[in-house]
Amino acid sequence: MKNLLALSFSIAILFVIGCAGGASSGSVNLVTEASTEIIDLEPDWWLNPEEREGYVVGKAEGVSRDKSGARMKAQNMLINDFRQRTKSIAEGRSENFFKETGEDLDSEIMQSFSSVQNSVWNGAVENWVEFKSTTIIEKSTDDQGKPRNLYRHYVVAGIDQGAADKKLLAALKREKELMTAFEATKAYDKLQADLEKYKDKLD
């Protein structure tokens, strides 16, 4: 009797383990298939965005149950990315400027330089330009297993760095003391070199 109970118990355990293993394998396959399908749908122009001289180029995607929601999410992600990247550009220039001028630079001039840069770059981000976008419909199911569509929006866009640099120089020239300090640094030479590089595009 004891042997029979032990045998029954062992069979039950093996059955549970077998079912669990089968369920795990099935879940993995489903996730893999879904991921592969999404990758296959990604446009080539989004995977490898074309570099454009004078522009900071970025890309983003957004997913939603409705088309407009997907587009909005993608645009919000894009804007956040541009804000982070322009912040890095501004901080890099400020660091180079302050490093060359040293500790003797008036704190008001330092604050003014940072403020001018932030204002110019915020405007550049607000005026970002869309280069290419598309929305793809993906088949999915809800929690009850009913079929439904998901919308995935892809976008590639840019902010005009050449125009932003031109506005930055114009804004600095309106601050005489700030401009005098800036002209004495390599940061000014670098800005002028960039503007010369973008000259044909800006004219």
VOBA-1610 file (N, C-alpha, C; in pm, whole numbers, padded with zeros to 5 digits, always signed):
BEGIN
Met+00083-00120+00000Met+00000+00000+00000Met+00088+00126+00000Lys+00193+00120+00088Lys+00281+00235+00096Lys+00353+00257-00037Asn+00396+00146-00099Asn+00465+00156-00229Asn+00374+00217-00336Leu+00246+00178-00331Leu+00149+00231-00427Leu+00130+00380-00410Leu+00120+00425-00283Leu+00105+00568-00255Leu+00228+00646-00301Ala+00345+00589-00274Ala+00470+00656-00314Ala+00479+00669-00465Leu+00438+00562-00535Leu+00441+00563-00681Leu+00346+00668-00737Ser+00225+00674-00678Ser+00124+00771-00723Ser+00174+00913-00701Phe+00237+00936-00586Phe+00289+01069-00553Phe+00398+01111-00652Ser+00486+01016-00686Ser+00595+01045-00780Ser+00541+01080-00918Ile+00439+01004-00962Ile+00379+01031-01093Ile+00316+01170-01096Ala+00249+01206-00984Ala+00184+01337-00976Ala+00287+01449-00987Ile+00401+01434-00919Ile+00506+01536-00923Ile+00561+01550-01065Leu+00587+01438-01130Leu+00639+01441-01266Leu+00542+01508-01362Phe+00413+01484-01340Phe+00309+01545-01424Phe+00309+01697-01409Val+00318+01745-01284Val+00318+01889-01257Val+00440+01955-01319Ile+00558+01889-01300Ile+00681+01945-01357Ile+00674+01951-01509Gly+00619+01847-01569Gly+00607+01842-01715Gly+00518+01952-01768Cys+00406+01976-01699Cys+00314+02082-01743Cys+00379+02218-01730Ala+00450+02240-01618Ala+00516+02368-01596Ala+00621+02394-01702Gly+00697+02290-01734Gly+00800+02304-01837Gly+00741+02337-01971Gly+00631+02274-02005Gly+00565+02299-02134Gly+00513+02439-02142Ala+00453+02491-02033Ala+00398+02626-02033Ala+00508+02728-02048Ser+00622+02707-01980Ser+00734+02800-01988Ser+00788+02807-02129Ser+00803+02692-02192Ser+00854+02687-02329Ser+00763+02761-02425Gly+00632+02746-02407Gly+00537+02812-02495Gly+00543+02963-02481Ser+00556+03015-02357Ser+00562+03159-02332Ser+00685+03219-02399Val+00796+03151-02386Val+00919+03201-02447Val+00904+03212-02597Asn+00845+03112-02660Asn+00827+03114-02805Asn+00739+03230-02849Leu+00633+03255-02774Leu+00542+03364-02808Leu+00613+03497-02802Val+00690+03520-02696Val+00763+03645-02681Val+00866+03661-02793Thr+00935+03553-02823Thr+01035+03557-02929Thr+00972+03591-03064Glu+00860+03528-03094Glu+00792+03554-03221Glu+00746+03698-03229Ala+00690+03751-03119Ala+00642+03888-03118Ala+00757+03986-03137Ser+00870+03962-03067Ser+00985+04050-03078Ser+01041+04048-03220Thr+01047+03931-03279Thr+01099+03918-03415Thr+01010+03993-03513Glu+00880+03984-03493Glu+00786+04053-03582Glu+00804+04204-03575Ile+00822+04257-03453Ile+00840+04401-03435Ile+00969+04447-03504Ile+01077+04371-03484Ile+01204+04406-03546Ile+01192+04407-03698Asp+01120+04310-03753Asp+01102+04302-03898Asp+01026+04422-03952Leu+00939+04481-03870Leu+00857+04593-03914Leu+00929+04727-03904Glu+01041+04733-03832Glu+01113+04859-03814Glu+01170+04907-03949Pro+01135+05030-03991Pro+01183+05080-04120Pro+01336+05097-04121Asp+01396+05075-04235Asp+01541+05090-04248Asp+01584+05234-04219Trp+01505+05332-04265Trp+01542+05471-04244Trp+01534+05510-04097Trp+01458+05431-04018Trp+01451+05457-03873Trp+01566+05386-03801Leu+01597+05264-03845Leu+01707+05190-03783Leu+01840+05260-03804Asn+01859+05317-03922Asn+01986+05386-03955Asn+01955+05525-04011Pro+01924+05620-03923Pro+01888+05755-03968Pro+02001+05822-04046Glu+01963+05891-04149Glu+02061+05964-04231Glu+02113+06086-04155Glu+02245+06102-04152Glu+02304+06220-04090Glu+02282+06341-04181Arg+02249+06454-04120Arg+02227+06577-04198Arg+02317+06686-04142Glu+02398+06743-04229Glu+02493+06845-04184Glu+02419+06965-04127Gly+02463+07008-04010Gly+02402+07124-03947Gly+02283+07092-03860Tyr+02249+06963-03848Tyr+02135+06922-03767Tyr+02176+06821-03660Val+02110+06829-03547Val+02117+06723-03447Val+02001+06629-03479Val+02032+06509-03523Val+01929+06415-03569Val+01893+06317-03457Gly+01763+06293-03442Gly+01716+06199-03340Gly+01602+06114-03392Lys+01571+06009-03320Lys+01460+05921-03358Lys+01388+05874-03233Ala+01262+05830-03252Ala+01184+05779-03139Ala+01070+05694-03191Glu+01009+05617-03102Glu+00891+05539-03137Glu+00793+05544-03020Gly+00665+05527-03053Gly+00561+05526-02951Gly+00455+05424-02985Val+00402+05357-02883Val+00301+05253-02902Val+00175+05289-02824Ser+00060+05272-02888Ser-00068+05302-02822Ser-00180+05224-02890Arg-00296+05223-02824Arg-00413+05157-02883Arg-00477+05242-02993Asp-00442+05371-02997Asp-00494+05454-03106Asp-00379+05525-03176Lys-00402+05561-03300Lys-00297+05613-03387Lys-00240+05745-03335Ser-00327+05837-03295Ser-00281+05967-03248Ser-00201+05954-03118Gly-00242+05860-03033Gly-00170+05837-02908Gly-00029+05787-02932Ala-00013+05699-03031Ala+00119+05647-03065Ala+00210+05759-03116Arg+00152+05846-03199Arg+00230+05958-03253Arg+00272+06054-03142Met+00179+06082-03051Met+00209+06174-02941Met+00320+06119-02851Lys+00313+05989-02821Lys+00417+05928-02737Lys+00554+05935-02804Ala+00557+05909-02935Ala+00683+05915-03008Ala+00740+06057-03007Gln+00654+06156-03028Gln+00700+06294-03029Gln+00751+06338-02892Asn+00682+06296-02787Asn+00727+06331-02651Asn+00863+06270-02621Met+00883+06145-02663Met+01013+06080-02643Met+01122+06152-02722Leu+01087+06195-02842Leu+01182+06265-02928Leu+01224+06398-02865Ile+01126+06473-02817Ile+01154+06604-02755Ile+01241+06587-02630Asn+01210+06487-02549Asn+01291+06462-02429Asn+01435+06428-02466Asp+01451+06350-02574Asp+01585+06315-02621Asp+01660+06439-02667Phe+01593+06527-02743Phe+01655+06650-02790Phe+01694+06740-02673Arg+01610+06746-02572Arg+01641+06830-02455Arg+01767+06783-02384Gln+01780+06651-02371Gln+01899+06597-02306Gln+02025+06623-02389Arg+02012+06609-02520Arg+02129+06625-02606Arg+02171+06771-02618Thr+02075+06863-02627Thr+02110+07005-02633Thr+02163+07053-02498Lys+02115+06992-02391Lys+02168+07025-02258Lys+02315+06989-02249Ser+02351+06875-02306Ser+02492+06832-02307Ser+02578+06927-02391Ile+02523+06972-02505Ile+02596+07066-02590Ile+02620+07197-02515Ala+02514+07248-02451Ala+02524+07374-02377Ala+02621+07363-02260Glu+02612+07253-02186Glu+02701+07234-02071Glu+02846+07221-02116Gly+02869+07156-02230Gly+03004+07142-02282Gly+03064+07276-02319Arg+02985+07362-02383Arg+03034+07494-02422Arg+03058+07581-02299Ser+02967+07573-02204Ser+02982+07651-02081Ser+03109+07610-02008Glu+03131+07480-02000Glu+03250+07429-01930Glu+03378+07478-01997Asn+03381+07473-02131Asn+03500+07520-02204Asn+03520+07670-02185Phe+03411+07745-02189Phe+03417+07890-02173Phe+03466+07927-02034Phe+03406+07866-01932Phe+03442+07899-01794Phe+03584+07853-01761Lys+03626+07741-01820Lys+03760+07687-01793Lys+03867+07783-01845Glu+03841+07843-01962Glu+03939+07934-02021Glu+03945+08069-01951Thr+03829+08116-01908Thr+03825+08248-01844Thr+03871+08242-01700Gly+03863+08126-01638Gly+03913+08109-01502Gly+03819+08160-01396Glu+03868+08163-01273Glu+03786+08200-01158Glu+03758+08350-01151Asp+03831+08429-01231Asp+03813+08574-01226Asp+03687+08621-01298Leu+03625+08533-01375Leu+03505+08571-01450Leu+03391+08604-01354Asp+03326+08715-01380Asp+03214+08760-01297Asp+03102+08656-01299Ser+03046+08628-01183Ser+02940+08527-01172Ser+02818+08564-01254Glu+02791+08695-01267Glu+02676+08739-01347Glu+02696+08707-01495Ile+02820+08719-01541Ile+02850+08686-01681Ile+02833+08537-01704Met+02879+08457-01608Met+02863+08312-01618Met+02716+08274-01625Gln+02637+08336-01537Gln+02493+08307-01533Gln+02425+08353-01661Ser+02469+08467-01712Ser+02411+08522-01835Ser+02440+08431-01954Phe+02563+08378-01960Phe+02600+08289-02070Phe+02514+08163-02068Ser+02497+08106-01951Ser+02415+07985-01937Ser+02270+08014-01974Ser+02220+08130-01931Ser+02081+08167-01958Ser+02056+08185-02108Val+02150+08252-02175Val+02137+08275-02319Val+02136+08142-02394Gln+02227+08054-02357Gln+02233+07923-02422Gln+02104+07844-02403Asn+02055+07842-02279Asn+01932+07767-02250Asn+01815+07820-02331Ser+01806+07952-02342Ser+01696+08013-02417Ser+01703+07976-02565Val+01822+07982-02622Val+01840+07951-02764Val+01809+07804-02792Trp+01862+07715-02708Trp+01841+07572-02732Trp+01697+07528-02706Asn+01632+07590-02609Asn+01490+07559-02585Asn+01407+07594-02708Gly+01440+07708-02769Gly+01370+07747-02891Gly+01397+07652-03006Ala+01520+07603-03014Ala+01556+07508-03121Ala+01480+07377-03105Val+01466+07331-02981Val+01393+07206-02956Val+01246+07223-02991Glu+01189+07336-02954Glu+01047+07361-02984Glu+01021+07363-03134Asn+01121+07402-03212Asn+01105+07413-03357Asn+01170+07296-03431Trp+01168+07179-03369Trp+01226+07060-03434Trp+01152+07031-03565Val+01225+06969-03656Val+01173+06943-03791Val+01162+06792-03814Glu+01046+06749-03859Glu+01027+06607-03889Glu+01082+06575-04027Phe+01165+06472-04034Phe+01221+06428-04162Phe+01140+06314-04223Lys+01100+06221-04138Lys+01025+06106-04189Lys+00952+06039-04073Ser+00832+05986-04102Ser+00757+05914-03999Ser+00659+05817-04064Thr+00618+05720-03987Thr+00517+05624-04033Thr+00453+05557-03912Thr+00332+05508-03931Thr+00263+05434-03826Thr+00230+05295-03877Ile+00265+05194-03799Ile+00244+05054-03836Ile+00141+04992-03743Ile+00050+04914-03801Ile-00052+04845-03721Ile-00002+04706-03684Glu-00008+04675-03556Glu+00034+04543-03507Glu-00087+04468-03452Lys-00098+04342-03486Lys-00206+04258-03435Lys-00173+04213-03293Ser-00271+04224-03204Ser-00250+04183-03066Ser-00381+04132-03008Thr-00379+04095-02881Thr-00500+04051-02810Thr-00506+04117-02675Asp-00628+04134-02622Asp-00642+04191-02489Asp-00635+04080-02384Asp-00662+04116-02258Asp-00652+04020-02148Asp-00750+03904-02162Gln-00858+03927-02235Gln-00959+03822-02255Gln-00932+03739-02381Gly-00822+03770-02449Gly-00787+03696-02569Gly-00855+03746-02695Lys-00926+03859-02685Lys-00993+03914-02803Lys-00892+03991-02889Pro-00902+03979-03021Pro-00807+04048-03109Pro-00825+04200-03102Arg-00714+04269-03111Arg-00718+04416-03115Arg-00593+04466-03187Asn-00598+04590-03230Asn-00484+04650-03299Asn-00403+04738-03205Leu-00273+04737-03224Leu-00183+04830-03158Leu-00116+04914-03266Tyr-00096+05042-03238Tyr-00032+05131-03334Tyr+00108+05167-03284Arg+00206+05151-03371Arg+00345+05184-03338Arg+00392+05292-03435His+00428+05408-03381His+00469+05521-03464His+00621+05538-03459Tyr+00681+05549-03576Tyr+00825+05571-03588Tyr+00848+05712-03645Val+00944+05784-03591Val+00973+05918-03641Val+01123+05947-03633Val+01173+06012-03737Val+01310+06064-03740Val+01299+06214-03763Ala+01370+06291-03683Ala+01359+06436-03691Ala+01492+06501-03655Gly+01496+06634-03659Gly+01619+06703-03626Gly+01594+06844-03575Ile+01695+06898-03508Ile+01691+07039-03470Ile+01806+07108-03543Asp+01780+07228-03588Asp+01874+07302-03672Asp+01984+07363-03586Gln+02097+07294-03576Gln+02207+07343-03493Gln+02271+07467-03554Gly+02278+07473-03686Gly+02335+07590-03752Gly+02257+07716-03719Ala+02124+07708-03729Ala+02039+07823-03698Ala+02049+07859-03550Ala+02058+07757-03464Ala+02069+07781-03320Ala+02200+07851-03286Asp+02310+07809-03349Asp+02439+07873-03325Asp+02439+08018-03372Lys+02371+08043-03484Lys+02362+08179-03536Lys+02283+08268-03440Lys+02175+08216-03384Lys+02096+08291-03286Lys+02175+08312-03157Leu+02255+08212-03119Leu+02336+08223-02998Leu+02436+08338-03013Leu+02505+08344-03126Leu+02603+08451-03148Leu+02536+08588-03148Ala+02419+08597-03211Ala+02346+08725-03214Ala+02305+08767-03073Ala+02262+08671-02992Ala+02221+08701-02854Ala+02341+08743-02769Leu+02456+08680-02791Leu+02576+08715-02715Leu+02623+08856-02750Lys+02609+08894-02877Lys+02652+09027-02921Lys+02569+09137-02855Arg+02449+09104-02814Arg+02365+09204-02746Arg+02410+09226-02601Glu+02492+09134-02551Glu+02548+09147-02415Glu+02696+09182-02430Lys+02727+09311-02432Lys+02862+09358-02467Lys+02971+09297-02379Glu+02953+09301-02248Glu+03055+09249-02156Glu+03072+09098-02173Leu+02961+09031-02191Leu+02965+08886-02211Leu+03035+08851-02342Met+03004+08927-02447Met+03063+08901-02578Met+03214+08924-02576Thr+03258+09028-02504Thr+03401+09058-02494Thr+03475+08942-02429Ala+03418+08887-02324Ala+03480+08774-02254Ala+03478+08649-02341Phe+03369+08630-02415Phe+03356+08510-02498Phe+03451+08513-02616Glu+03472+08631-02675Glu+03559+08644-02792Glu+03704+08608-02762Ala+03742+08616-02635Ala+03880+08589-02596Ala+03908+08441-02573Thr+03811+08356-02603Thr+03826+08212-02575Thr+03823+08129-02704Lys+03870+08005-02691Lys+03866+07911-02803Lys+03722+07867-02832Ala+03636+07878-02732Ala+03495+07843-02751Ala+03432+07933-02858Tyr+03475+08059-02861Tyr+03427+08153-02963Tyr+03479+08110-03101Asp+03607+08074-03107Asp+03666+08029-03235Asp+03594+07905-03288Lys+03560+07815-03196Lys+03489+07692-03236Lys+03350+07726-03290Leu+03282+07818-03225Leu+03148+07858-03271Leu+03156+07921-03410Gln+03256+08006-03431Gln+03273+08070-03562Gln+03305+07966-03670Ala+03385+07867-03634Ala+03419+07761-03730Ala+03295+07680-03768Asp+03210+07653-03669Asp+03086+07580-03696Asp+02994+07660-03787Leu+02985+07790-03762Leu+02899+07876-03844Leu+02951+07884-03987Glu+03081+07885-04002Glu+03140+07887-04136Glu+03109+07757-04210Lys+03109+07648-04135Lys+03079+07517-04194Lys+02934+07510-04242Tyr+02843+07577-04168Tyr+02701+07575-04204Tyr+02661+07692-04294Lys+02760+07770-04339Lys+02733+07895-04408Lys+02639+07879-04527Asp+02667+07781-04611Asp+02585+07760-04732Asp+02441+07728-04696Lys+02422+07654-04587Lys+02286+07616-04547Lys+02210+07734-04487Leu+02285+07822-04417Leu+02221+07934-04349Leu+02190+08049-04442Asp+02266+08063-04551Asp+02244+08174-04645Asp+02115+08157-04725
//
